[in-house]
Amino acid sequence: MKNNKHGTARELYRLRENPPMRYFLFLLLLLLAAAAYPQSKTERQEKEEKNPAVLTEKPDKTPLPIKPVTVVSDALDIKTKPVSLSHPPVNVMGIEGADIQTSYAVTQAYIKGDSGKPEMKNGKYRTTAAFGQYLVGDSLYNAGKTGEGGMYGFYKMRPMAPYLLASQGDYADRVEITWSFDPLSPPANLDFFELKRDGELIATMPVTDVVYKDYNTRPGIYYNYELTGINKYGVSAVGNAVGFVNPNGVITGRILTSNGGPVRDVEVLITPNLGKSLYFNGTNTTVSVGNKFNFRDTSFTIEFWMKHNVGEGGVFATGVQGNDVSVDMVGGNMYFDVGTFLTSIPHEPDGQWHHYAWVYDNTQKKMYGYKDSVLVRDVNVPVGYSVTVSGSPAFLGKTLYSSQLFNGNIDEIRIWKTALDRGSVLRNMYRSVSTQAPHLEAYWRMDEGKGSKVFDYASKKHSGTVNGSVAFQDDRAPIRNTTFTDNTGYYIAEGINYGSSTNFTV
């Protein structure tokens, strides 16, 4: 035992005195320590990069430079506030397209409103957002963290401007004003509404009212109406509209002989002659006149004055392509379509006023065309031919092909539910006709002068709305205000356009 002990001590002495052996033992210890360690730092970092929610260390709290947080709604910056955060940037998607852009946020977070209320999701840290005015509502929790959500305080504002509409010739004795507010507008629920006409206060009304009838008006004058509402945050912006009563005058009288006997069938001329025509720009001007026309197996006449400047286009059209009632100019011709059958005459725009009358005689199965009272077309329609056009949208100033819009002026369009003969066409060509004339289905005089409506002076069923640019012009057809006496010598002239102080001579 003694010898062995001394032998071991000697071996240790040799190792200590021998440097290569010391290095070998040191490396061996390092290898054993490395084998006992479970993961390298590099492996840990790789795992955290794959799953950033797994954090084993506290985040770095060192403040970084201040960055702005901007809340955006409908591309409008509502609020910008500098904040100091300390982690990589995220994009917070907000309610109804609002975006919250932040720099150096902690972990991914977003607001989602599909469930009917905001949901704030955040895997690690608390997040708070404000849209416009303050968000109000309950705190929302996720994974033990909290966020604030709620509704944008939009209603703490004065009302928006009301939508105001004023009648434009719809009534013979008044202008009727109606109004409403955007459903999303803060309510105008305090005190009353104020209505002004041409800058002067004419009425204050309860907040429950939505209509006012102004009888204190004169035909032919354009009135500017303004309305405001109130709530506890202030007075609304002004809503305004233009209204008027059509100058639709009536002149009556009687012509007798020196012995007191009635004089019948005498033409009575009334001067001055005031009126307008409607200009169609060939780009976007058309008139929609409803869908109440019925041409099914009936005779009818379409007559009008027009000044065609250039290009192709239509005067009247209803039905569908290939089965319609229309008058249009295409490819150097003027076409008259009746259902699936049509006829035409040569036509070139010359920028001059011309009168046309197109006649369909369902009894005789004939089609006629008149230009400036001269018969220019006479064709037979196949025996047994049937027209089925009825109830389709009708238009002035276009064909049923959207690219063919009329360029020029149109005046005095009349549709008769009868086949006019040449004598009737010539008799009515240069004069306005009675709104009570037999078989007169529609009558657009184009004398409105303002607004976006053209009125049907006959049945009232086919009043129209102008789409696109509106331009009533003094350049009008050579129409006279005339009428004829009846068997008792009486005459009546209707639809007289007049101003505020117009004197007429009969």
Secondary structure, DSSP 8 states (H G I E B T S, - for coil): -HHHHHHHHHHHHHHHH-HHHHHHHHHHHHHHHHHH-S--HHHHHHHHHH-TT---S---------EEEEEEETTEEEEEEEE---S--EEEE-GGG-EEEESS-SS-EEEE-TTSS-EEEESSS-EE---SS--BS-EEEETTEEEE--B--TTSS-----EEEE-BSS-SS-EEEEEE--TTS----SSEEEEEETTEEEEEEETT--EEEE----TT--EEEEEE-EETTEE---EEEEEB----EEEEEE-B-TTS-B--S-EEEEBS----EEEEESSS-EEE--S--B-TT--EEEEEEEEE-SS-EEEEEEEETTEEEEEEEETTEEEEEEETEEEEEE----SSEEEEEEEEETTTTEEEEEETTEEEEEEE--TT-----BS--EEESB-SSTT-B-EEEEEEEEEESS---HHHHHHHTTB---TT-TTEEEEE-----SSSEE-BSSSSTT-EEEES---EES-----BEEEE--TTSEEEEEEE---TT---B-
